[in-house]
Amino acid sequence: MSNIKRSFWQKIHIDPLFCLFITLLLGYSLYILWSASGQSIDMMQKRVIQIVLGFFAMIVFAQFSPRTYEKWAPYLYVVCIIILLLVDIFGYTSKGAQRWLDLGVIRFQPSEIAKIAVPLMVAKFIHRDGCPPPLKTTVQTLAIIGVPSLLVAMQPDLGTAILIIMSGIFIIFLAGINWRFILFALILIAIFLPIMWFYLMHDYQRERVLTLFNPERDPNGTGYHILQSKTAIGSGGIWGKGWLQGTQSQLEFLPERHTDFIFSVIAEEFGFIGSIILLVLFLCLIIRGLIIASQAQTTFGRILSGGLILVFFVYVFINIGMVSGILPVVGVPLPLISYGGSSLVVLMASFGIMMSIHTHRYMLSKNI
Amino acid sequence: MVIILLVFVLLANLADLQILNFSYYSTKSNNNRIEIIPIPPSRGMIYDRNGTPLAINNITYQLNIVPDKTKNLNEQFEQLKKIVDLTDEDIENFQKERRNYRAHRPVPLKENLTDKQIARFIVDQHRFPFVSIVKIQHRYYPYGSSLTHILGYISKINSQDKQRLEEQNKASNYVATFNIGKMGIERYYEDVLHGTAGNEKVEVNSRGRIVRLLEQHPPQAGEDIYLSINLKLQLYIESLLAGRKASVVAIDPNNGEVLAMVSTPSYDSNDFVGGISSKKYKELLNDPSKPLFNRALLGAYPPASTVKPFISIAALSEGVVSPKSVINDPGWWQLPGTERRYRDWLKWGHGRVDVLRAIEESVDTYFYQVAYDMGIDRLNLWMKKFGYGERTGIDISPNEESRAVMPSREWKMKRHKKSWLQGDTIPVGIGQGYWTATPMQMVKALSIMINNGKTFTPHFLLYKKSDIINTNQNQPKIEPSKYVENNSLININPAYWALAKEGMHRVMFGSHGTARKVYADAKYQAAGKSGTAQVYGLKENETYNANHIPEHLRDHALFIAYAPYDKPKIALAIVLENGGGGSSNGGAVARKILDYYLEGDNSAELKDDSPNIGHED
């Protein structure tokens, strides 16, 4: 790896390989969206705008140095908490959940901001006290993670809440933690689960979990989504039914085909082969992300980029797992592929932060 | 490491779904999108012998709903109440009907929509995604009650029909059909009239809307059929019987074609199409004149003196009497060895009587003696050859035709748990006692006599549409031979037939003929026999149950007749319940019918028609 010459890519603080995989996945997303949207030109235009905004966010976030992020993390975190509180009070309700904040021009999901703010804050907090963090710091960190997660869960958006928790936990995990604590955490979760089941979860969420174990329980009701999605995937076979030829998606048997269930459209129309291609692209992106993390020179950079890329993987795993019926339907979109502006922009921003960590290595070392 | 492991979990699951269980999910996906919509065939029409339509298909509009796809069913009903005047009764019927339909199938909600209702619904259609208007063919009988007892009617397929169709492996042909023939011709020729259902294979989206047509198998319409009924004659006879409880059957003796079959009073079969209201049905059921009862096929009346020519044939053939043998009639006949006397209808007797005179003057004592000499066993055997006590085999379901009773020792033992007495035999000689017969049986027996023993099964079907198409000259292929029955009567000495017929001729034209007054000025020669049945009321048969006997005690008037005498074109049986004397009242009706048929404006049409149907003898 030659770092002597400062190439064009280095000047704009972008990792070309990482960016290539992102571009390929976004291309795939546009291709399948034409089919999944039912050939809607309007949605295609919006998607292109989302992608442009996403790239813009990535490039902008790549320009700040990691130190800036470390410095500003607490402010971002506080702003995030305030917005989440606002959403819980004034939010716009959609599908039984208060997730949106209407800003007049655009509506966006503030919970998405927490996906960046929380890992940043956690990384900064742990980094301050050195690694591995002492028990006291760990408990404080859990509180840092817990507050926004709870606010998001109250919206209620369990999927995002879980992802926010994950993003924080991964960072603690990457910072190094002793096994006794993990064991303790597991016991805590075991106690917390029934509490969550009975007091925190909404009826529709409980239904989702129940139908996961037996989708045939109510084929026209709650199990419908899972059954139709499994049918779409299964009927795709090895080679798929062909682009725009998926009967499950084109005839709208598949629910939310352009957002959460877009993977089912890919699996139906492009078959097992198309699914493998998608997974390989994701895997390449994740491996590149892990390499970036391993090359980071500060602990803050390492745990932050490692955490971000691991959360990205969790996204992918939960989404594909839920549409293919091995995880409950929790409403997690497939990153980079699903239609949706907020999550894409935030995701691209987090990629921007990773690139910033990667491309500012030498400047950082100069400063230290 | 963990990441790669988890990716493999995903891949393994995908492989399981997409490769191992591909065919399962593929079928499931096809079941989702492909729907097969059965299309009912249009029912064959029914025409009379001159091509006048008797049963046709009108188009009506029906509102259907897919209940299991509709949320808030009751809410939708409330809204529909305003738009299409949906009534609570409609909803009630719908709830009953609903069970008979498969899942995701439209269930009829309201029939016979008016143009206004349709217009209002179409404006608001978007509010009812699973409600649709379909065009259905509605059976209509233009002549209403005039032909009910012949045509019967079609009505909603009920669970019994369903079971029967299931057993006969016809259920799949009826998935889109609402109505099935329940009575009469509609029932008997159901298989001919119904046709073959077609279907459309369509692709539907998740909301059940049809996206495109994949395959189409058009239905094959049911066949049109032409009946031997002469509508004008039918309507004329009906007008003669207006207000009476009566029945007339007219057939062409040359081939057994039924020209008219009237049973009055009648009811409008149109009321039964698509289901009759229970109130209306109760009214019909409780009407003392029994309009639902088809007297021509189910009415079992004592045939009375109309049987005398047939008994004469039997007695002559058995050698019980000879053409020359004579008895003395003092006005009564005494059962040998007893004090019991049987009266003649003429108090002072007919004097010396031979067989010819016995028929002409309807001498009871002659036939008491004959019955006594023949014995019930021989009488039963012979009269069964003339079709008494047996179904005529007409093309109407056997459930709708009575055997009536030709009594025998076994019959009495079985029915009354008593052994046959000699005294029971005597009234059989004059067509009374335990003996009953339907008008159709009487006219069949008469036609056997006309044809010297050659027996045609009476029938309504003249030809089917395919019979025209399958022949070259655009003319239907009619095979009267199809309706010829084997009958040993054909071997009887022709002189006996001639004698019996001469007797019947004299009934109308002889110097002492019982009906001579009615036929005094007739322009054609005819033959006939009257009968006056003492009232037992309406002898009920097993299938139709009305428990009470009419209160009137007047006699039933009976008459059988045919004309022209030398070359018969029409044979009749007439029963006028409580109609009084057979020779005067029955004979008068017979005269009018024969006049109308042979001389009326109807005859011109008949001439045009005859080559077309080809019943030359």
Contacts between the chains, C-beta under 8 A, distances in Angstrom:
chain1	res1	chain2	res2	distance
A	228	B	32	7.7
A	230	B	17	6.3
A	230	B	25	6.8
A	231	B	25	5.1
A	231	B	28	4.7
A	231	B	29	5.1
A	231	B	32	6.8
A	232	B	29	7.0
A	233	B	14	6.9
A	233	B	17	4.9
A	233	B	18	6.2
A	233	B	25	7.3
A	234	B	17	4.3
A	234	B	18	5.9
A	234	B	21	5.3
A	234	B	22	6.2
A	234	B	24	6.6
A	234	B	25	2.5
A	234	B	26	7.2
A	234	B	28	7.4
A	234	B	29	7.8
A	235	B	22	7.2
A	235	B	25	4.4
A	235	B	26	4.5
A	235	B	28	6.9
A	235	B	29	3.7
A	235	B	30	7.9
A	236	B	18	5.6
A	237	B	18	5.7
A	237	B	19	7.3
A	237	B	22	4.5
A	237	B	26	6.9
A	238	B	18	6.5
A	238	B	19	6.1
A	238	B	22	7.6
A	247	B	29	5.8
A	247	B	30	7.7
A	247	B	32	7.2
A	247	B	33	4.6
A	247	B	203	7.4
A	248	B	29	5.5
A	248	B	32	6.8
A	248	B	33	7.7
A	251	B	32	7.5
A	251	B	33	5.3
A	251	B	203	6.9
A	251	B	204	7.1
A	251	B	205	4.1
A	251	B	206	6.1
A	251	B	211	6.3
A	252	B	205	5.2
A	252	B	206	4.4
A	252	B	207	7.2
A	253	B	29	7.8
A	253	B	32	5.1
A	253	B	33	7.2
A	253	B	205	7.6
A	253	B	206	4.6
A	267	B	14	6.8
A	267	B	17	7.9
A	267	B	18	6.7
A	271	B	18	6.3
A	272	B	14	6.2
A	272	B	15	6.5
A	272	B	18	4.4
A	272	B	19	6.2
A	275	B	11	8.0
A	275	B	14	5.3
A	275	B	18	7.4
A	276	B	11	7.1
A	279	B	7	6.1
A	279	B	10	6.7
A	279	B	11	6.6
A	283	B	3	7.8
A	283	B	4	7.9
A	283	B	7	6.1
A	286	B	3	6.3
A	310	B	3	7.9
A	313	B	3	5.6
A	313	B	6	7.7
A	317	B	6	5.4
A	317	B	7	7.9
A	317	B	10	6.7
A	320	B	10	5.2
A	320	B	14	7.9
A	321	B	9	7.9
A	321	B	10	6.6
A	321	B	13	7.7
A	324	B	10	7.3
A	324	B	13	5.2
A	324	B	14	6.2
A	324	B	17	6.2
A	325	B	13	7.7
A	325	B	17	7.9
A	326	B	9	7.5
A	326	B	13	5.4
